[in-house]
Amino acid sequence: MKRRIASWENGHSAPDDFYGPLLCDAYDLSAAELGLNHEGERDTGLLDAGYPESPEGVIEAVGQLWRADLNRYEPLLQAEPSEPAWNEASLRWLVAPEPGVPRQRQNGMRVGLGDVGAIKTTADMFAELDDRFGGDHARHAAIQYLSTEVTPLLRGQYTEQVGRALFSTVAEATLLAGWMSYDACRHGLAQRYFLQALRLAQDANDRRLAGSILSAMSHQATFLGRYTQAATLARAALMGVSPVATPTLRAQFHAMEARALARTGDIRACEAALSAATKALESRNNDDEPEWISYFDEAELAAEAAHCFRDGNSARQAVAHAENAMSGSHVRSDFFATMVLADAHLRAGDAAEACRVALDALDLGEQLKSARCVSYLAEFRQNLAAAGSSADVQTFTEQVREHRLWIASGDHVVV
């Protein structure tokens, strides 16, 4: 170890993906402050939010992303999303020729379906942690796993069959990295993960997963206020997956379009999209659905509808849907649904009930490390202040003043 440190100090080498983050933690400094970003600074493509040209290109690009994220490359962590990147990626995926075949490599480690299964199992574990504790809880650990364990597999030797399965599984894991980064409000980084996941899914010829990735992009675009773009992404997902779309996927895509349309004020089109989503979900057969879309059920659709009616200023309908949105099994989703219910009560003029529900949400979200959750609270807090002070509001404020998420929401700027 002494030799390794001496080599770093003399400039003959740099800390790798394992030691770099450990040094950042030990010294409580960023990678830039420790001078570890010299490689990342040359990787200007990280900040371009480009769509890779080939299977080899996405292997290189996603590996650079994981490494730079792991070493806390600040320009990447603070990057803004690029609207042209959404347009380019969705169009290029829609008009793509036959999917690229991951070439059979002649060097590197041998990769089999057992390795692919290990990635899937590990990613599922991180997905469960994300759901229970928020994107900021295990995000760094997930990226370290991808960078350290998955990168060598992508650069290894595998047949076309294994390559397809590998790319699909890594696309799903990279989609999760995007969701976790989005939940942490690292929006430029999240967008870049979504873009790489889309290209991986394209090369895996997994159009269903690719459509779900576009749906995730639409979700993020709505959150960021790019409503027209969000609706376009949802429609692109529906169009591109149409020949192989399952009922649940169609329901999800229609719901994402409805979320965006509600924000534009096009209530009639929003309600039509919600109706299409409901009809699609009613016809599903769970045995025919991909495992990764199983979370999108009646409760999830009710939550999306509650968002739509809240944003469309239909408070009573928002309350009705939000009350049906509690799954009891997805902590963060239940937190969001509960906060939408609280906000809907507030908009309906019932501040007392709004405060009671918001208190339930805070208790539910006590363990969540999620910047998105904080943003929901900040918006509610702003609306509560505008509603005026009352005995109920004062009591609520006193009850929640020590809640971690409530304290964080006081410093959050509502966009």
JOPE-V780714 format. One record per pair of residues at least 12 apart in sequence whose C-alpha atoms are under 10 Angstrom apart, sorted by the first residue. I is the first residue (numbers start at 1). GAP is how many residues later the second one is. Records with the same first field share a line. If there is no record, write none. Layout:
I=GAP ; GAP
This chain:
14=21 ; 22 ; 23 ; 24 ; 25
15=21 ; 56
16=20 ; 51 ; 55 ; 132
17=49 ; 50 ; 51 ; 52 ; 53 ; 54 ; 127 ; 130 ; 131
18=49 ; 52 ; 53 ; 126 ; 129 ; 130
19=52
20=14 ; 16 ; 17 ; 47 ; 50 ; 51 ; 52
21=15 ; 48 ; 49 ; 50 ; 51 ; 119 ; 123
22=49
23=13 ; 48
24=12 ; 47 ; 48
29=43
30=41 ; 42 ; 43 ; 44
31=37 ; 38 ; 39 ; 40 ; 41 ; 42 ; 43
32=39 ; 40 ; 41 ; 42 ; 43
33=41
36=32 ; 35 ; 36 ; 37
37=31 ; 34 ; 35 ; 36 ; 37 ; 38
38=35
39=25 ; 28 ; 29 ; 34
40=24 ; 25 ; 27 ; 28 ; 29 ; 31 ; 32 ; 33 ; 34 ; 35 ; 36
41=27 ; 32 ; 33 ; 34 ; 35
43=18 ; 21 ; 22 ; 25
44=31 ; 32
45=16 ; 19 ; 20
46=15 ; 16 ; 18 ; 19 ; 22 ; 29 ; 30 ; 33 ; 143 ; 146
47=18 ; 28 ; 29 ; 30 ; 32 ; 33 ; 34 ; 35 ; 141 ; 142 ; 145
48=28 ; 31 ; 33 ; 34 ; 37 ; 144
49=30 ; 31 ; 32 ; 33 ; 34 ; 35 ; 36 ; 37 ; 39 ; 40 ; 139 ; 140 ; 142 ; 143 ; 144 ; 146 ; 147
50=32 ; 34 ; 35 ; 36 ; 38 ; 39 ; 142 ; 145 ; 146
51=34 ; 35 ; 37 ; 38 ; 39 ; 41 ; 42 ; 141 ; 144 ; 145 ; 147 ; 148
52=37 ; 143 ; 144 ; 146 ; 147 ; 148
53=39 ; 47 ; 146
54=45 ; 46 ; 47 ; 48 ; 145 ; 146 ; 149
55=44 ; 45 ; 46 ; 47 ; 48 ; 99 ; 112 ; 144 ; 145 ; 147 ; 148 ; 149
56=44 ; 45 ; 46 ; 47 ; 98 ; 99
57=139 ; 142
58=96 ; 109 ; 137 ; 138 ; 139 ; 140 ; 141 ; 142 ; 145
59=43 ; 92 ; 93 ; 95 ; 96 ; 108 ; 137 ; 140 ; 141
60=91 ; 94 ; 95
61=131 ; 132 ; 135
62=84 ; 85 ; 89 ; 108 ; 112 ; 130 ; 131 ; 133 ; 134 ; 135 ; 137 ; 138
63=83 ; 84 ; 85 ; 87 ; 88 ; 89 ; 91 ; 92 ; 133
64=83 ; 87
65=78 ; 82 ; 124 ; 127 ; 128 ; 131
66=74 ; 76 ; 77 ; 78 ; 79 ; 80 ; 81 ; 82 ; 85 ; 108 ; 111 ; 127
67=76 ; 77 ; 79 ; 80 ; 81 ; 84
68=75 ; 79
69=71 ; 74 ; 75 ; 78 ; 120
70=69 ; 70 ; 71 ; 72 ; 73 ; 74 ; 75 ; 76 ; 77 ; 78
71=69 ; 73
72=68
75=113 ; 114
76=110 ; 111 ; 112 ; 113 ; 116
77=104 ; 108 ; 109 ; 110 ; 111 ; 112 ; 113
78=107 ; 108 ; 109 ; 110 ; 111
79=107 ; 108 ; 109 ; 110 ; 111 ; 112 ; 113
80=106 ; 107 ; 108 ; 109 ; 110 ; 111
81=105 ; 106 ; 107 ; 108 ; 109 ; 110 ; 111 ; 139 ; 140 ; 143
82=105 ; 106 ; 109 ; 110
83=108 ; 138 ; 143 ; 146
84=145
85=106 ; 107 ; 110
86=105 ; 106 ; 108 ; 109 ; 128 ; 131 ; 132 ; 135 ; 143 ; 144 ; 146 ; 147
87=142 ; 145 ; 146 ; 149
88=107
89=105 ; 106 ; 107 ; 109 ; 110 ; 125 ; 144
90=105 ; 108 ; 120 ; 121 ; 124 ; 127 ; 142 ; 143 ; 144 ; 146 ; 147 ; 150
91=142 ; 145 ; 149
92=107
93=105 ; 106 ; 108 ; 109 ; 114 ; 117 ; 118 ; 121 ; 143 ; 144 ; 147
94=108 ; 113 ; 117 ; 142 ; 143 ; 145 ; 146 ; 147
95=145
96=106
97=105
98=104 ; 105 ; 107
99=100 ; 101 ; 102 ; 103 ; 104 ; 105 ; 106 ; 107
100=64 ; 99 ; 100 ; 102 ; 103 ; 104 ; 105
101=58 ; 59 ; 60 ; 62 ; 63 ; 101 ; 102 ; 103 ; 104
102=52 ; 56 ; 57 ; 58 ; 59 ; 60 ; 61 ; 62 ; 64 ; 65 ; 98 ; 101 ; 102
103=54 ; 55 ; 56 ; 57 ; 60
104=52 ; 53 ; 54 ; 55 ; 56 ; 58 ; 59
105=49 ; 50 ; 51 ; 52 ; 53 ; 54
106=49 ; 50 ; 51 ; 52
107=48 ; 49 ; 50 ; 51
108=44 ; 45 ; 46 ; 47 ; 48 ; 49 ; 50
109=43 ; 44 ; 45 ; 46 ; 47 ; 48 ; 49
110=42 ; 43 ; 45 ; 46 ; 47 ; 48 ; 49
111=41 ; 42 ; 43 ; 44 ; 45 ; 46 ; 47 ; 48 ; 51 ; 52 ; 55
112=41 ; 44 ; 45 ; 46 ; 47 ; 49 ; 50 ; 51 ; 53 ; 54
113=45 ; 48 ; 49 ; 50 ; 52 ; 53
114=48
115=35 ; 38 ; 47 ; 51
116=34 ; 37 ; 46 ; 47 ; 49 ; 50 ; 51 ; 52 ; 53 ; 54
117=48 ; 49 ; 52
118=32 ; 51
119=26 ; 27 ; 30 ; 31 ; 34 ; 47 ; 50 ; 51 ; 53 ; 54
120=46 ; 48 ; 49 ; 50 ; 52 ; 53
121=48
122=20 ; 23 ; 24 ; 51
123=19 ; 22 ; 23 ; 46 ; 47 ; 49 ; 50 ; 51 ; 53 ; 54
124=48 ; 49 ; 52 ; 168
125=17
126=12 ; 13 ; 15 ; 16 ; 47 ; 50 ; 51 ; 54
127=12 ; 15 ; 46 ; 49 ; 50 ; 52 ; 53
128=202
130=12 ; 46 ; 47 ; 49 ; 50 ; 53 ; 200 ; 201 ; 202 ; 238 ; 239 ; 240
131=49 ; 198 ; 199 ; 200 ; 201 ; 202 ; 237
132=197 ; 198 ; 199 ; 200 ; 201 ; 233 ; 235 ; 236 ; 237
133=198 ; 199 ; 232 ; 233 ; 234 ; 235 ; 236 ; 237
134=45 ; 46 ; 49 ; 50 ; 197 ; 198 ; 231 ; 233 ; 234 ; 235 ; 236 ; 237 ; 238 ; 239
135=41 ; 42 ; 43 ; 44 ; 45 ; 46 ; 47 ; 48 ; 49 ; 50 ; 197 ; 233 ; 234 ; 235 ; 236 ; 237
136=44 ; 45 ; 46 ; 47 ; 48 ; 49 ; 232 ; 233 ; 234 ; 235
137=43 ; 47 ; 230 ; 231 ; 232 ; 233
138=42 ; 231
139=37 ; 38 ; 39 ; 40 ; 41 ; 42 ; 44 ; 45
140=37 ; 40 ; 41
142=31 ; 32 ; 34 ; 35 ; 38
143=30 ; 31 ; 34
146=24 ; 27 ; 28 ; 31
150=16 ; 20 ; 23
151=19
153=13 ; 17
154=12 ; 13 ; 16
160=44
161=43
162=42
163=40 ; 41
164=36 ; 37 ; 38 ; 39 ; 40 ; 41 ; 42
165=36 ; 39 ; 40 ; 41
166=34 ; 35 ; 38
167=30 ; 32 ; 33 ; 34 ; 35 ; 36 ; 37 ; 38 ; 39
168=29 ; 30 ; 31 ; 32 ; 33 ; 34 ; 35 ; 36 ; 37 ; 38 ; 39 ; 41 ; 42
169=28 ; 31 ; 32 ; 35 ; 37 ; 40
170=26 ; 27 ; 30 ; 31 ; 34
171=22 ; 23 ; 24 ; 25 ; 26 ; 27 ; 28 ; 29 ; 30 ; 31 ; 32 ; 33 ; 35 ; 38 ; 39 ; 42
172=22 ; 25 ; 26 ; 28 ; 29 ; 37 ; 38 ; 40 ; 41 ; 120
173=20 ; 24
174=16 ; 18 ; 19 ; 20 ; 21 ; 22 ; 23 ; 24 ; 26 ; 39
175=15 ; 16 ; 17 ; 18 ; 19 ; 20 ; 21 ; 22 ; 23 ; 25 ; 26 ; 34 ; 35 ; 37 ; 38 ; 41 ; 42
176=14 ; 17 ; 18 ; 21 ; 37
177=12 ; 13 ; 15 ; 16 ; 17 ; 20
178=12 ; 13 ; 14 ; 15 ; 16 ; 17 ; 18 ; 19 ; 35 ; 38 ; 39 ; 42
179=12 ; 14 ; 15 ; 34 ; 37 ; 38 ; 41
180=190
181=12 ; 189 ; 190
182=12 ; 34 ; 35 ; 37 ; 38 ; 41 ; 188 ; 189 ; 190
183=37 ; 186 ; 187 ; 188 ; 189 ; 190 ; 191
184=185 ; 186 ; 187 ; 188 ; 189 ; 190
185=35 ; 39 ; 185 ; 186 ; 187 ; 190
186=185
187=33 ; 34 ; 37
190=27 ; 30
191=25 ; 26 ; 29 ; 30
193=20
194=16 ; 19 ; 20 ; 22 ; 23
195=15 ; 18 ; 19 ; 22
196=17
197=12 ; 13 ; 16 ; 17
198=12 ; 13 ; 14 ; 15 ; 16
199=14
201=12
206=35 ; 38
207=30 ; 33 ; 34 ; 35 ; 36 ; 37 ; 38
208=29 ; 30 ; 32 ; 33 ; 34 ; 35 ; 36 ; 37 ; 38 ; 41 ; 81 ; 82 ; 85
209=28 ; 32 ; 36 ; 40 ; 81 ; 83 ; 84
210=27 ; 30 ; 31
211=22 ; 23 ; 24 ; 25 ; 26 ; 27 ; 28 ; 29 ; 30 ; 31 ; 34 ; 38 ; 39 ; 41 ; 42
212=22 ; 25 ; 26 ; 29 ; 37 ; 38 ; 40 ; 41 ; 80 ; 81
213=20 ; 21 ; 24
214=16 ; 18 ; 19 ; 20 ; 21 ; 22 ; 23 ; 24 ; 26 ; 39 ; 42
215=15 ; 16 ; 18 ; 19 ; 20 ; 21 ; 22 ; 23 ; 34 ; 37 ; 38 ; 39 ; 40 ; 41 ; 42
216=14 ; 17 ; 18 ; 21 ; 36 ; 37 ; 40
217=12 ; 13 ; 16 ; 17 ; 20 ; 39
218=12 ; 13 ; 14 ; 15 ; 16 ; 17 ; 18 ; 19 ; 35 ; 38 ; 39 ; 41 ; 42
219=12 ; 14 ; 15 ; 34 ; 36 ; 37 ; 38 ; 40 ; 41
220=36
221=12 ; 39
222=34 ; 35 ; 37 ; 38 ; 39 ; 40 ; 41 ; 42
223=36 ; 37 ; 40 ; 149 ; 192
224=191
225=35 ; 38 ; 39 ; 190
226=34 ; 37 ; 38
227=30 ; 32 ; 33 ; 34 ; 35 ; 36 ; 37
228=29 ; 32 ; 33 ; 35 ; 36
229=28 ; 31
230=26 ; 27 ; 28 ; 29 ; 30 ; 31
231=22 ; 23 ; 24 ; 25 ; 26 ; 27 ; 28 ; 29 ; 30 ; 33
232=24 ; 25 ; 28
233=20 ; 23 ; 24 ; 27
234=16 ; 18 ; 19 ; 20 ; 21 ; 22 ; 23 ; 24 ; 25 ; 26
235=18 ; 19 ; 21 ; 22
236=17
237=12 ; 13 ; 15 ; 16 ; 17 ; 19
238=12 ; 13 ; 14 ; 15 ; 16 ; 19
239=14
245=44
246=34 ; 35 ; 37 ; 38 ; 39 ; 40 ; 42 ; 43 ; 44 ; 47
247=30 ; 31 ; 32 ; 33 ; 34 ; 35 ; 36 ; 37 ; 38 ; 39 ; 41 ; 42
248=29 ; 30 ; 32 ; 33 ; 34 ; 35 ; 36 ; 37 ; 38 ; 40 ; 41 ; 42 ; 45 ; 46 ; 47 ; 48 ; 49
249=28 ; 31 ; 32 ; 35 ; 40 ; 41 ; 44 ; 45 ; 47
250=26 ; 27 ; 28 ; 29 ; 30 ; 31 ; 34
251=22 ; 23 ; 24 ; 25 ; 26 ; 27 ; 28 ; 29 ; 30 ; 31 ; 32 ; 33 ; 45 ; 46 ; 50
252=22 ; 25 ; 26 ; 28 ; 29 ; 41 ; 44 ; 45 ; 48 ; 49 ; 52
253=20 ; 21 ; 23 ; 24
254=16 ; 18 ; 19 ; 20 ; 21 ; 22 ; 23 ; 24 ; 26
255=15 ; 16 ; 18 ; 19 ; 20 ; 21 ; 22 ; 23 ; 45 ; 46 ; 47 ; 48 ; 49 ; 50 ; 53
256=14 ; 17 ; 18 ; 21 ; 45 ; 48 ; 49 ; 52
257=12 ; 13 ; 16 ; 17 ; 20
258=12 ; 13 ; 14 ; 15 ; 16 ; 17 ; 18 ; 19 ; 46 ; 47 ; 49 ; 50 ; 51
259=12 ; 14 ; 15 ; 45 ; 46 ; 47 ; 48 ; 49 ; 50 ; 52 ; 53
260=48 ; 51
261=12 ; 47 ; 50 ; 51
262=43 ; 45 ; 46 ; 47 ; 48 ; 49 ; 50 ; 51
263=44 ; 45 ; 46 ; 47 ; 48 ; 49
264=47 ; 48
265=43 ; 46 ; 47 ; 48
266=46
267=41 ; 42 ; 44 ; 45 ; 46 ; 47
270=35 ; 38 ; 39 ; 42
271=34 ; 37 ; 38
274=27 ; 28 ; 30 ; 31 ; 34
275=30
277=24 ; 28
278=20 ; 23 ; 24 ; 27
281=15 ; 16 ; 17 ; 20
282=15 ; 16
284=13
295=32 ; 34 ; 35
297=28 ; 30
298=26 ; 27 ; 28 ; 29
299=22 ; 23 ; 24 ; 25 ; 26 ; 27 ; 28 ; 29 ; 34 ; 35 ; 38
300=22 ; 24 ; 25 ; 26 ; 27 ; 30 ; 33 ; 34 ; 37
301=20 ; 21 ; 23 ; 24
302=16 ; 18 ; 19 ; 20 ; 21 ; 22 ; 23 ; 24 ; 35
303=15 ; 18 ; 19 ; 20 ; 21 ; 22 ; 23 ; 24 ; 30 ; 31 ; 33 ; 34 ; 35 ; 37 ; 38
304=14 ; 17 ; 18 ; 21 ; 33 ; 36
305=12 ; 13 ; 15 ; 16 ; 17 ; 20
306=12 ; 13 ; 14 ; 15 ; 16 ; 17 ; 18 ; 19 ; 31 ; 34 ; 35 ; 38
307=12 ; 14 ; 15 ; 29 ; 30 ; 32 ; 33 ; 34 ; 36 ; 37
308=13 ; 32
309=12 ; 13 ; 31 ; 35
310=12 ; 30 ; 31 ; 33 ; 34 ; 35 ; 37 ; 38
311=29 ; 33
313=31 ; 34 ; 35
314=30 ; 33 ; 34
315=25 ; 26 ; 28 ; 29 ; 30 ; 31 ; 32 ; 33 ; 34
316=25 ; 28 ; 29 ; 31 ; 32
317=27
318=22 ; 23 ; 24 ; 25 ; 26 ; 27 ; 29 ; 30
319=18 ; 19 ; 21 ; 22 ; 23 ; 24 ; 25 ; 26 ; 29
320=21 ; 24
321=16 ; 19 ; 20
322=12 ; 14 ; 15 ; 16 ; 17 ; 18 ; 19 ; 20 ; 22
323=14 ; 15 ; 17 ; 18
324=13
325=12 ; 13 ; 15 ; 16
326=12
331=30 ; 33 ; 34 ; 36 ; 37
332=29 ; 32 ; 33 ; 35 ; 36 ; 37 ; 38 ; 40 ; 41
333=40
334=27 ; 30 ; 31
335=23 ; 25 ; 26 ; 27 ; 28 ; 29 ; 30 ; 31 ; 33 ; 38 ; 41
336=25 ; 29 ; 36 ; 37 ; 40 ; 41
337=24
338=16 ; 19 ; 20 ; 21 ; 22 ; 23 ; 24 ; 26
339=15 ; 16 ; 18 ; 19 ; 20 ; 21 ; 22 ; 23 ; 34 ; 37 ; 38 ; 40 ; 41
340=14 ; 17 ; 18 ; 21 ; 36 ; 37 ; 40
341=12 ; 13 ; 16 ; 17 ; 20
342=12 ; 13 ; 14 ; 15 ; 16 ; 17 ; 18 ; 19 ; 35 ; 38
343=12 ; 14 ; 15 ; 33 ; 34 ; 36 ; 37 ; 38 ; 40 ; 41
344=36
345=12 ; 13
346=34 ; 37 ; 38 ; 41
347=36 ; 37 ; 40
349=38
350=37
351=33 ; 36 ; 37 ; 38 ; 39 ; 41 ; 42
352=38 ; 39 ; 40 ; 41 ; 43 ; 44
353=39
354=26 ; 30 ; 38 ; 39 ; 42
355=25 ; 29 ; 37 ; 38 ; 39 ; 40 ; 41 ; 42 ; 45
356=36 ; 37 ; 40
358=19 ; 22 ; 23 ; 38 ; 42
359=37 ; 38 ; 40 ; 41 ; 44 ; 47
361=12 ; 16
362=15 ; 38 ; 41 ; 42 ; 43 ; 44
363=37 ; 40 ; 42
365=38 ; 39 ; 40
366=37 ; 38 ; 39 ; 40
367=37 ; 38
368=36 ; 37
369=35 ; 36
370=35
371=34 ; 37 ; 38 ; 41
373=32 ; 33 ; 35 ; 36
374=30 ; 31 ; 32 ; 33 ; 34 ; 35 ; 36 ; 37 ; 38 ; 40
375=30 ; 33 ; 34 ; 35 ; 36 ; 37 ; 38 ; 39 ; 40
376=33 ; 36 ; 38
377=28 ; 29 ; 30 ; 31 ; 32 ; 33 ; 35 ; 37
378=27 ; 28 ; 29 ; 30 ; 31 ; 32 ; 33 ; 34 ; 35 ; 36 ; 37
379=30 ; 33 ; 34 ; 35 ; 36
380=29 ; 34
381=16 ; 25 ; 28 ; 29 ; 33
382=27 ; 28 ; 31 ; 32
